[in-house]
């Protein structure tokens, strides 16, 4: 079984953000950092070399594979912002209809720039995604 490569690191997320070359993308990342810290009440942590995550949970699949992951997070890619954990909350489908311009992957939400979307809807998706992952999907009890 391959080891998980996306694990929390001791890298400073702000140092990583400082390396984002595009000024608009860098400004969007600062907004996302604040929005997700507030939504999760968790500090930003680097997960691997390019994902900024908030919080942590332990998982174990029926296959025996186990590890840790961040409930919500994002990665500033050159072509878009990849947002993680925001499409799974109980009201996600309804909220996504009002979010604005975005694309979806298997478990990711892709946004070109924050001015294309409603930040209040994004904050609600982040809050609900975080709570859903922590309280329902990966309930520690």
N, C-alpha and C positions, 0 to 999 in steps of 0.2 A: 504494500500500500504506500502510495506516495505521500510524503509529509506535506502538511499545509504550508504554503509559502506566504500567505497573507496573515501575518501575526503582528501583534503590537510591537513597536520598536521604541527606543529611547530618543528618536529624532524629534526635534522641536517642530511642530506643525507650522509655526510662524516662519521658521527658517526655510521650510519647504515652500511656503507661499511666496516668500521673497524671490524664489527662483522662477516663478511663473513669468514668462517673458512678455506676454500681451497685457497691456495696462487695463483694458476692459475686463479681461478674464481675471486678473489679479483683484480688481475692485469687486467683482462678483464673488470671488472666493472669500474675501473678507466678510461680505454680507452673509454668505452661507455659513461661515464659521460661527458668527454671532447667532444666527437664526437656529442652527442645530444645537449649539450649546444651551440656548434658552429652552428649546423644545424638549431636550433630553435631561436637562439639569446635570449634564456630564461634561467634563473638560474634553477638548479635542486631543486625540492621540493618533499618531501615525501608525497605520497598519500597512506593513510592507513599505515599499519606496514611494507610493503615490496615492494612497487612500487615506483620507482624514476621517476617522471614525469617532463615534460618541457612545460610550458605554461598552459593555462586554457581556457576553453570555457563553455558556458552555453547551455544546451540542454533542449528541451521540446518535448516529443512525443505526437502523437495524443491521446494516452491513458490518457494524463494528467501527466504522470510521468515526473519529471524534476530534474535537478541537474547540477553538474559541473563535468568535466572530463579533463584529460590531453590529448592533441592531440597526443603526442608521449611519450614513456617511456619504462622502462624495469624493470624486477625483476630478481635478481640473485637467481635462485632456485638451490637446491643441484644437480639436474640431468641435468640442462641446463639453458640457459639464455632465458627468455621469453621477447620478444620485441613487443611493442604495437604501433599501428598506422602506421606501415611501409608497409602494404600490400594493401593500398587503393589509393595511388596516381595514376595519369593518366598513368604513365609508369611502374607501379609496376610489372605487369606480365612479361614484357620484362626484367626488371632489375633482378627479382628473378631468371630468367633462367641463369644469369651470376654470381649470388651471391656466389655460392659454396654450401657446404653441409649444409642443413637446412631442417626443417619440418615446416608444416603450420597447424594451428588450424583454428577455425572459424574466428577469427580476429587477431590471434597472429602468430608470427614467432618464431620458436624455433631453437636455435643454441647451440651446445655443447660447443664449444670454438671458440674464434675469429680467431685463426689461420686456421680454416676450411673455412673461407670466405674471400671475397675481401672487405676490409674496405672502399675503395673508392665507391664501389657499395652500401654498407651499408649506407654511408654518404649521397649518392644521394637519397636512399629510405627514409632516415630520413628527409631530406630537403623537398622532394616532399610530403611525408606524412603529415608533419607539415603544409605546405602551403595549401594543399588540404583540410585538416580539418578546418583550420582557414578562408580560403577565399571562399571555395565552399560549403562544407557540413554544416558548422555552420557560415555562413556569418552574421555578426552582423547588417548589414543594413536592 
